[in-house]
Amino acid sequence: MMKKINMLYERSWILLGAWVLLSPIAQAQNTAEVTEIPSLEEAWQYALKNNPDWEVYQLQQEKALSELKTSRSILFPTISGTFS
């Protein structure tokens, strides 16, 4: 549940950033021309591609999940044996 909330939080900030970046471009166009505003999905993909912190965030999330699995594995018994 917390992972979904964090993802939505990150997505909302990225969408806000994309809107802030793209809105002046749309306003700077000549008013006589028809301005095509990208779809929400295109804006989202553009924001992800051009956000250098996104890859760092993803790697930190993978590292945290890996550490969580490792720490939980201590709680379970281990089985070992030999065969001769």
Backbone bond lengths (Angstrom), bond angles and torsions (degrees), N, CA, C in turn:
res aa  C-N    CA-C-N  psi(-1)  N-CA   C-N-CA  omega(-1)  CA-C   N-CA-C  phi
1 M - - - 1.447 - - 1.531 110.64 -
2 M 1.333 116.08 -43.58 1.462 120.26 -179.06 1.525 110.31 -65.91
3 K 1.341 116.30 -33.74 1.459 120.46 179.54 1.527 110.16 -63.82
4 K 1.340 116.94 -40.36 1.453 120.83 179.47 1.524 110.56 -66.88
5 I 1.317 116.82 -39.99 1.460 120.47 179.54 1.522 109.99 -64.30
6 N 1.340 116.82 -43.75 1.460 120.51 178.52 1.522 110.82 -62.74
7 M 1.314 117.03 -40.83 1.459 121.24 -179.64 1.524 110.49 -64.73
8 L 1.354 116.92 -43.11 1.456 120.09 178.17 1.522 111.10 -65.10
9 Y 1.318 116.83 -38.04 1.454 121.44 178.54 1.522 110.04 -63.10
10 E 1.327 117.19 -47.45 1.461 121.37 178.67 1.532 110.39 -62.43
11 R 1.316 116.58 -43.25 1.466 120.93 -177.87 1.526 110.57 -63.21
12 S 1.334 116.82 -40.30 1.462 119.07 -179.18 1.519 110.97 -65.44
13 W 1.329 118.17 -38.05 1.462 120.58 178.31 1.524 111.26 -67.88
14 I 1.305 116.13 -38.79 1.468 119.42 179.71 1.525 110.11 -68.27
15 L 1.336 116.75 -41.57 1.463 119.14 178.09 1.525 111.25 -64.41
16 L 1.307 116.70 -39.58 1.459 120.04 177.04 1.524 110.23 -62.08
17 G 1.324 116.60 -43.04 1.461 120.54 177.70 1.517 111.95 -62.91
18 A 1.337 117.02 -41.51 1.467 120.40 178.68 1.524 110.39 -64.16
19 W 1.317 116.57 -40.35 1.452 119.76 178.86 1.523 111.20 -64.38
20 V 1.338 116.10 -42.42 1.461 120.41 178.99 1.526 110.63 -63.45
21 L 1.339 116.41 -39.25 1.464 119.78 179.93 1.523 112.79 -72.47
22 L 1.316 117.02 -37.38 1.459 120.19 -173.56 1.525 113.72 -87.87
23 S 1.322 118.66 -24.60 1.461 119.28 -176.96 1.527 112.70 -65.57
24 P 1.347 121.60 -41.15 1.468 118.53 176.59 1.524 112.98 -64.36
25 I 1.307 116.70 -31.77 1.464 119.96 178.19 1.522 109.69 -64.32
26 A 1.321 116.33 -43.40 1.464 120.17 179.55 1.526 110.83 -67.29
27 Q 1.321 118.05 -36.22 1.457 121.06 -179.26 1.522 111.93 -74.87
28 A 1.325 117.64 -27.66 1.457 121.21 -177.59 1.520 112.40 -76.00
29 Q 1.309 117.53 -12.65 1.457 121.03 179.68 1.529 109.99 -67.23
30 N 1.311 114.95 153.82 1.450 120.71 174.81 1.522 108.40 -63.13
31 T 1.320 116.70 133.25 1.463 119.43 -176.47 1.517 112.33 -67.64
32 A 1.343 118.00 -19.70 1.455 120.73 178.66 1.528 110.78 -73.18
33 E 1.331 116.68 -24.46 1.460 120.42 179.45 1.522 110.22 -86.12
34 V 1.313 115.22 152.52 1.449 120.45 174.89 1.518 107.60 -86.20
35 T 1.303 115.90 122.08 1.460 120.49 -178.63 1.517 109.55 -94.42
36 E 1.310 115.26 125.38 1.458 120.02 178.33 1.518 108.37 -93.77
37 I 1.305 115.92 115.96 1.453 121.45 178.14 1.524 107.32 -90.88
38 P 1.320 116.93 131.39 1.466 118.54 -178.10 1.527 111.35 -64.77
39 S 1.304 114.34 156.74 1.458 118.90 178.26 1.525 109.16 -68.57
40 L 1.295 115.08 167.17 1.454 120.74 179.71 1.525 110.70 -61.01
41 E 1.311 117.25 -40.03 1.470 120.71 179.56 1.525 110.98 -65.24
42 E 1.345 117.42 -41.73 1.468 119.89 177.94 1.524 111.21 -64.21
43 A 1.338 116.21 -41.06 1.475 119.89 177.79 1.523 110.52 -63.45
44 W 1.325 116.05 -39.48 1.466 121.23 179.15 1.532 110.35 -63.97
45 Q 1.319 117.66 -46.86 1.456 121.35 179.49 1.530 111.40 -63.24
46 Y 1.314 116.94 -40.04 1.463 121.51 177.80 1.532 110.40 -62.24
47 A 1.325 115.94 -44.22 1.468 120.30 -179.41 1.522 110.98 -64.67
48 L 1.323 117.94 -41.55 1.472 120.68 179.27 1.526 111.15 -65.78
49 K 1.329 115.87 -42.55 1.457 120.16 -177.31 1.524 111.74 -65.61
50 N 1.312 116.81 -34.06 1.457 121.24 -175.44 1.520 113.92 -100.78
51 N 1.321 117.82 14.62 1.454 121.11 178.83 1.533 108.85 -107.74
52 P 1.329 117.88 105.91 1.470 119.45 -177.77 1.524 113.08 -67.83
53 D 1.318 117.48 -23.11 1.464 120.03 -179.37 1.525 112.35 -76.02
54 W 1.315 117.52 -18.08 1.466 120.66 -176.14 1.521 111.60 -63.22
55 E 1.329 117.91 -45.77 1.466 120.65 -179.88 1.524 110.53 -64.73
56 V 1.315 117.16 -39.67 1.466 121.08 177.25 1.521 109.73 -62.02
57 Y 1.330 116.70 -43.49 1.460 121.14 178.23 1.525 110.86 -60.61
58 Q 1.321 117.19 -44.56 1.465 120.81 180.00 1.532 111.21 -62.01
59 L 1.325 117.21 -43.79 1.463 120.58 179.87 1.522 111.37 -65.93
60 Q 1.318 117.59 -38.34 1.466 120.32 177.47 1.519 110.52 -65.47
61 Q 1.314 116.87 -37.96 1.457 120.71 178.98 1.532 110.21 -66.11
62 E 1.322 118.11 -43.24 1.467 121.39 177.96 1.526 110.74 -62.70
63 K 1.326 117.02 -41.46 1.455 121.29 178.84 1.523 111.04 -62.75
64 A 1.333 116.67 -43.29 1.463 120.63 179.83 1.527 111.18 -64.04
65 L 1.332 117.17 -40.81 1.467 119.87 178.21 1.527 111.30 -65.45
66 S 1.324 116.61 -38.80 1.452 120.73 178.35 1.532 110.49 -64.24
67 E 1.322 116.76 -43.59 1.460 120.42 178.96 1.523 110.95 -65.89
68 L 1.319 117.37 -35.52 1.454 121.22 177.38 1.526 110.64 -63.76
69 K 1.327 116.93 -44.70 1.469 120.60 178.40 1.527 110.85 -62.28
70 T 1.322 116.23 -40.80 1.465 120.24 179.15 1.519 110.82 -63.96
71 S 1.306 117.18 -43.71 1.463 119.67 -178.74 1.523 111.38 -68.63
72 R 1.305 118.00 -33.53 1.466 120.57 177.40 1.526 111.61 -72.10
73 S 1.310 117.50 -29.04 1.465 119.82 -177.42 1.526 111.73 -66.84
74 I 1.318 117.27 -21.53 1.469 120.21 177.60 1.519 110.96 -65.48
75 L 1.314 117.61 -26.82 1.463 121.97 -177.33 1.525 112.89 -74.24
76 F 1.311 117.37 -20.59 1.462 120.51 -175.86 1.526 110.38 -95.59
77 P 1.330 116.15 148.35 1.473 118.34 178.18 1.522 111.66 -70.98
78 T 1.307 115.58 155.13 1.461 120.39 176.70 1.518 108.65 -111.35
79 I 1.301 114.98 151.47 1.466 121.09 178.89 1.523 107.62 -118.66
80 S 1.313 114.61 129.55 1.453 118.29 175.55 1.515 107.91 -140.45
81 G 1.292 115.48 158.39 1.452 119.51 -179.46 1.513 111.22 -171.37
82 T 1.308 114.88 171.40 1.459 119.44 176.77 1.518 108.59 -128.58
83 F 1.290 114.57 158.92 1.452 120.79 -179.88 1.519 107.13 -133.83
84 S 1.293 113.93 130.96 1.469 117.13 176.60 1.506 110.55 -136.47
